Amino acid sequence: MQPETLVRDHTIYACVMGSRAFGLATDDSDTDRRGVFLAPTPLFWRFDKPPTHVEGPGEEQFSWELERFCELALRANPNILECLHSPLVEYADATGRELLALRGAFLSRRVHETFIRYAYGQRRKLEADLRVHGAPRWKHAMHLLRLLISARDVLRTGQLTVDVGEQRESLLAVKRGEVPWSEIETWMTHLERDASEAAGRSPLPAVPDRRRVEDFLARARRASALRADPYDEVVQGVVDDRGRRQD
């Protein structure tokens, strides 16, 4: 089975991300599409396993296999968590809707470490650009501020909000290079401090609900194994109607 076929025929969730999901789109913004596919269980019974992710087949399109997606979400990967909370959902089947219903199970106070660690790395890159080129990449500075705002707010409220809302114009001014770097640095520092303070009294649990997520993944795999697929006629002879191997 080709990677493109997995995305085309087995996607369970698809959304728009990037500036359009963040509420920061302008006339020249691309449309970044992200998705999750559930590779048919029989593919895992072979030596060559299905891919953990697929780039394409469309432009600006990227998808993860469900298990890899869940692993990254449990680690509080910023890009994955934001994908789960996109306000621009294009498709979700029954399994995809169950994944969306599990959004809260992935959130924990680990977001403080992962979001801030990622922000720290991006800030160092911006500072390097400033030293070498005399100015940072303003678009990257805007998205770093957006990420820090998101980190602070999810730690304060327990809810991850992707759209920047009333911060749109202030952030777009950063993208246009209209805000001095010194002001951006101060803004970043304040957001990092606020996020750290919020982490100490956050309503989020200390760790994600791994057991709940694992149960969901096992049920999705079992249902896939029991589903008749034309390319694998042996499936029905391998498992019975309760998902157990026959003698």
SELO-400036 format. One record per residue (C-alpha): x, y, z; residue in three letters. Coordinates in nm, 4 decimals. Each point is the difference from the previous one (the first is absolute). Example, Ala and Ser with C-alpha at 12.3 -4.5 7.8 and 13.67 -1.06 7.14 Angstrom:
BEGIN
[[1.2300 -0.4500 0.7800] "ALA"] [[0.1370 0.3440 -0.0660] "SER"] 
// end
This chain:
BEGIN
[[0.0000 0.0000 0.0000] "MET"] [[0.1451 0.3344 -0.1076] "GLN"] [[0.0292 0.2806 0.2595] "PRO"] [[-0.2307 0.2199 -0.2074] "GLU"] [[-0.2638 -0.2748 0.0125] "THR"] [[0.0152 -0.0070 0.3784] "LEU"] [[-0.0748 0.3717 0.0106] "VAL"] [[-0.2665 -0.0138 -0.2690] "ARG"] [[-0.1903 -0.3049 0.1259] "ASP"] [[0.0732 -0.0201 0.3720] "HIS"] [[0.0029 0.3557 0.1342] "THR"] [[-0.2055 0.0290 0.3179] "ILE"] [[0.0611 0.3678 0.0722] "TYR"] [[0.1046 0.2973 -0.2116] "ALA"] [[0.0294 0.3672 0.0818] "CYS"] [[0.1547 0.3275 -0.1108] "VAL"] [[0.2906 0.1318 0.2045] "MET"] [[0.2485 0.2837 -0.0312] "GLY"] [[-0.0969 0.3638 -0.0250] "SER"] [[-0.3561 -0.0761 -0.1066] "ARG"] [[-0.0695 -0.2015 0.3155] "ALA"] [[0.1849 0.2532 0.2158] "PHE"] [[-0.2107 0.2892 -0.1266] "GLY"] [[0.3106 0.1599 -0.1522] "LEU"] [[-0.0660 -0.0613 -0.3689] "ALA"] [[0.0599 0.2739 -0.2552] "THR"] [[-0.0595 0.0064 -0.3748] "ASP"] [[0.3247 -0.1833 -0.0732] "ASP"] [[-0.0351 -0.2720 0.2650] "SER"] [[0.0265 -0.3666 -0.1003] "ASP"] [[-0.2524 -0.2612 0.1094] "THR"] [[0.1799 -0.2554 0.2163] "ASP"] [[-0.1890 -0.3261 0.0338] "ARG"] [[0.0675 -0.2586 0.2683] "ARG"] [[-0.1594 -0.3373 0.0559] "GLY"] [[-0.0014 -0.3342 0.1776] "VAL"] [[-0.0399 -0.3343 -0.1767] "PHE"] [[-0.0669 -0.3415 0.1471] "LEU"] [[0.2144 -0.2553 -0.1830] "ALA"] [[-0.1919 -0.3292 -0.0393] "PRO"] [[0.1046 -0.2381 0.2752] "THR"] [[0.1030 -0.2840 -0.2364] "PRO"] [[0.2807 0.2221 -0.1316] "LEU"] [[0.1690 -0.0268 0.3405] "PHE"] [[0.0131 -0.3800 -0.0313] "TRP"] [[0.2572 0.0290 -0.2775] "ARG"] [[0.3747 0.0589 0.0178] "PHE"] [[-0.0359 0.3353 -0.1756] "ASP"] [[-0.2087 0.2184 0.2302] "LYS"] [[-0.2126 0.2903 -0.1178] "PRO"] [[0.1581 0.3474 0.0237] "PRO"] [[-0.0348 0.2070 0.3154] "THR"] [[-0.0685 0.3096 -0.2079] "HIS"] [[-0.0632 0.1015 -0.3591] "VAL"] [[0.0802 0.3267 -0.1730] "GLU"] [[-0.2570 0.0828 -0.2672] "GLY"] [[-0.1555 -0.0951 -0.2288] "PRO"] [[-0.1298 0.3575 -0.0117] "GLY"] [[0.2107 0.3130 0.0331] "GLU"] [[0.0619 0.1090 0.3595] "GLU"] [[-0.1540 -0.3274 0.1203] "GLN"] [[0.1421 -0.2216 0.2744] "PHE"] [[-0.1557 -0.2946 0.1838] "SER"] [[0.0924 -0.2282 0.2898] "TRP"] [[-0.0977 -0.3602 0.0633] "GLU"] [[-0.2296 -0.0112 0.3018] "LEU"] [[0.2417 -0.1730 0.2373] "GLU"] [[0.2828 0.2431 -0.0757] "ARG"] [[-0.2382 0.2919 0.0356] "PHE"] [[-0.1141 -0.1219 0.3424] "CYS"] [[0.3592 -0.0580 0.1135] "GLU"] [[0.0979 0.3555 -0.0882] "LEU"] [[-0.3151 0.1454 0.1550] "ALA"] [[0.0677 -0.1859 0.3268] "LEU"] [[0.3451 0.1614 0.0000] "ARG"] [[-0.1717 0.3411 -0.0282] "ALA"] [[0.1502 0.0753 -0.3407] "ASN"] [[-0.1226 0.3546 -0.0756] "PRO"] [[-0.0736 -0.0570 -0.3695] "ASN"] [[-0.1985 -0.3165 0.0676] "ILE"] [[-0.2045 0.1425 0.2859] "LEU"] [[-0.0873 0.3060 -0.2057] "GLU"] [[-0.1028 -0.2242 -0.2887] "CYS"] [[-0.2507 -0.1694 0.2321] "LEU"] [[-0.1461 0.3388 0.0908] "HIS"] [[-0.0208 0.1579 -0.3458] "SER"] [[-0.3192 0.2016 -0.0463] "PRO"] [[0.0047 -0.0974 -0.3697] "LEU"] [[-0.0910 -0.3693 -0.0101] "VAL"] [[-0.0498 -0.1215 -0.3575] "GLU"] [[-0.0781 -0.3658 0.0670] "TYR"] [[-0.0534 -0.2424 0.2872] "ALA"] [[-0.1498 -0.3458 -0.0198] "ASP"] [[-0.1246 -0.1904 0.3070] "ALA"] [[0.3538 -0.0851 0.1124] "THR"] [[0.1125 0.3546 -0.0655] "GLY"] [[-0.2847 0.1387 0.2067] "ARG"] [[0.0988 -0.2304 0.2843] "GLU"] [[0.3571 0.1286 -0.0291] "LEU"] [[-0.1293 0.3562 0.0275] "LEU"] [[-0.2045 -0.0966 0.3043] "ALA"] [[0.3270 -0.1141 0.1607] "LEU"] [[0.1694 0.3393 -0.0329] "ARG"] [[-0.0085 0.0594 0.3728] "GLY"] [[0.1708 -0.3332 0.0687] "ALA"] [[0.3148 0.1221 -0.1751] "PHE"] [[0.0306 0.3273 0.1896] "LEU"] [[0.2134 0.0226 0.3125] "SER"] [[0.2442 0.2325 0.1707] "ARG"] [[0.2644 -0.1492 -0.2291] "ARG"] [[-0.1012 0.2673 -0.2495] "VAL"] [[0.2024 0.2456 0.2054] "HIS"] [[0.3229 -0.1890 -0.0597] "GLU"] [[-0.0575 -0.0803 -0.3666] "THR"] [[-0.1427 0.3334 -0.1096] "PHE"] [[0.2585 0.2073 0.1848] "ILE"] [[0.2889 -0.2248 -0.1067] "ARG"] [[-0.1060 0.0363 -0.3632] "TYR"] [[-0.0398 0.3753 0.0465] "ALA"] [[0.3479 0.0241 0.1512] "TYR"] [[0.1530 -0.1681 -0.3053] "GLY"] [[-0.1882 0.2281 -0.2376] "GLN"] [[0.1014 0.3081 0.1947] "ARG"] [[0.3676 -0.0957 -0.0245] "ARG"] [[-0.0412 -0.0273 -0.3788] "LYS"] [[-0.1581 0.3440 -0.0156] "LEU"] [[0.2866 0.1451 0.2018] "GLU"] [[0.2480 -0.1644 -0.2361] "ALA"] [[-0.1774 0.1589 -0.2980] "ASP"] [[0.0208 0.3348 0.1750] "LEU"] [[0.3758 -0.0328 0.0475] "ARG"] [[0.0689 -0.1234 -0.3527] "VAL"] [[-0.2529 0.1910 -0.2078] "HIS"] [[-0.0855 0.2961 0.2205] "GLY"] [[-0.3639 -0.1017 0.0343] "ALA"] [[-0.1948 -0.3108 0.1007] "PRO"] [[-0.2420 -0.1806 -0.2261] "ARG"] [[-0.3060 0.1967 0.0983] "TRP"] [[-0.2493 -0.2684 -0.1000] "LYS"] [[0.1773 -0.2494 0.2267] "HIS"] [[-0.0009 0.2542 0.2815] "ALA"] [[-0.3766 0.0377 -0.0401] "MET"] [[-0.0590 -0.3749 0.0205] "HIS"] [[0.2276 -0.0319 0.3017] "LEU"] [[-0.2034 0.2604 0.1842] "LEU"] [[-0.3177 -0.1791 -0.1021] "ARG"] [[0.1347 -0.3272 0.1405] "LEU"] [[0.0938 0.1635 0.3304] "LEU"] [[-0.3462 0.1549 0.0286] "ILE"] [[-0.1513 -0.3430 -0.0630] "SER"] [[0.2241 -0.1603 0.2646] "ALA"] [[-0.0890 0.2590 0.2611] "ARG"] [[-0.3727 -0.0231 -0.0672] "ASP"] [[-0.0272 -0.3804 -0.0036] "VAL"] [[0.1866 -0.0178 0.3296] "LEU"] [[-0.2292 0.2630 0.1494] "ARG"] [[-0.3299 -0.1373 -0.1265] "THR"] [[0.0578 -0.3657 -0.0839] "GLY"] [[-0.1358 0.0696 -0.3502] "GLN"] [[0.2173 0.0240 -0.3113] "LEU"] [[-0.1167 0.2756 -0.2333] "THR"] [[0.1619 0.0236 -0.3422] "VAL"] [[-0.1549 0.3183 -0.1410] "ASP"] [[0.1796 0.3100 0.1309] "VAL"] [[-0.3189 0.2059 0.0152] "GLY"] [[0.0553 0.3584 0.1087] "GLU"] [[0.3795 -0.0398 -0.0228] "GLN"] [[-0.0193 -0.0181 -0.3805] "ARG"] [[0.0923 0.3589 -0.0836] "GLU"] [[0.2814 0.0183 0.2549] "SER"] [[0.1526 -0.3190 -0.1345] "LEU"] [[-0.0357 0.1027 -0.3640] "LEU"] [[0.1805 0.3243 0.0833] "ALA"] [[0.2913 -0.2166 0.1179] "VAL"] [[-0.0099 -0.1943 -0.3274] "LYS"] [[0.0197 0.3259 -0.1957] "ARG"] [[0.3083 0.1080 0.1951] "GLY"] [[-0.1787 0.2932 0.1602] "GLU"] [[0.0864 -0.0949 0.3589] "VAL"] [[0.3568 0.0600 0.1258] "PRO"] [[0.1906 -0.3131 0.0967] "TRP"] [[0.0511 0.1328 0.3515] "SER"] [[-0.3782 0.0112 0.0508] "GLU"] [[-0.0380 -0.3502 -0.1395] "ILE"] [[0.2669 -0.1282 0.2386] "GLU"] [[-0.1785 0.1570 0.2937] "THR"] [[-0.3312 -0.1486 -0.1122] "TRP"] [[0.1563 -0.3453 -0.0321] "MET"] [[0.1605 0.0208 0.3420] "THR"] [[-0.3262 0.1010 0.1646] "HIS"] [[-0.1883 -0.2831 -0.1716] "LEU"] [[0.2608 -0.2567 0.1084] "GLU"] [[-0.0242 0.1264 0.3589] "ARG"] [[-0.3805 -0.0051 -0.0067] "ASP"] [[0.0004 -0.3560 -0.1366] "ALA"] [[0.2359 -0.1162 0.2743] "SER"] [[-0.2175 0.1583 0.2677] "GLU"] [[-0.3127 -0.1555 -0.1512] "ALA"] [[0.1601 -0.3453 -0.0081] "ALA"] [[0.0241 -0.0028 0.3803] "GLY"] [[-0.3754 0.0319 0.0483] "ARG"] [[-0.1310 -0.1336 -0.3309] "SER"] [[-0.3296 -0.1945 -0.0049] "PRO"] [[0.1659 -0.2485 -0.2357] "LEU"] [[0.1026 -0.3403 0.1408] "PRO"] [[0.3677 -0.0752 0.0503] "ALA"] [[0.0016 -0.2648 -0.2743] "VAL"] [[-0.2310 -0.0912 -0.2906] "PRO"] [[-0.2520 -0.2844 0.0179] "ASP"] [[0.2114 -0.2592 -0.1815] "ARG"] [[-0.2259 -0.2931 0.0903] "ARG"] [[-0.3062 0.1635 -0.1532] "ARG"] [[0.1882 0.0779 -0.3193] "VAL"] [[0.1459 -0.3501 -0.0212] "GLU"] [[-0.3459 -0.1520 0.0386] "ASP"] [[-0.1243 0.2132 -0.2890] "PHE"] [[0.2939 -0.1050 -0.2191] "LEU"] [[-0.0512 -0.3707 0.0781] "ALA"] [[-0.3683 0.0207 -0.0880] "ARG"] [[0.0791 0.1779 -0.3263] "ALA"] [[0.2564 -0.2659 -0.0932] "ARG"] [[-0.2413 -0.2818 0.0880] "ARG"] [[-0.2810 0.1499 -0.2054] "ALA"] [[0.2357 0.0383 -0.2943] "SER"] [[0.1107 -0.3627 0.0278] "ALA"] [[-0.3603 -0.1197 -0.0177] "LEU"] [[-0.0843 0.2159 -0.2990] "ARG"] [[0.0098 -0.1924 -0.3263] "ALA"] [[0.2428 0.1541 -0.2491] "ASP"] [[0.0260 -0.1126 -0.3627] "PRO"] [[0.3816 0.0018 0.0040] "TYR"] [[0.0239 -0.2371 0.2975] "ASP"] [[-0.2468 -0.2858 -0.0202] "GLU"] [[0.1607 -0.1941 0.2858] "VAL"] [[-0.1138 0.2446 0.2674] "VAL"] [[-0.3282 -0.1739 0.0735] "GLN"] [[0.1804 -0.3316 0.0404] "GLY"] [[0.2437 0.1430 0.2529] "VAL"] [[-0.2343 0.1643 0.2489] "VAL"] [[-0.3446 -0.0903 0.1242] "ASP"] [[-0.2790 0.2466 0.0713] "ASP"] [[0.1521 0.0828 0.3407] "ARG"] [[0.3397 0.0925 -0.1387] "GLY"] [[0.1740 -0.3146 0.1326] "ARG"] [[0.2148 -0.2369 -0.2010] "ARG"] [[-0.1777 -0.3192 -0.1009] "GLN"] [[0.1498 -0.3421 0.0681] "ASP"] 
// end
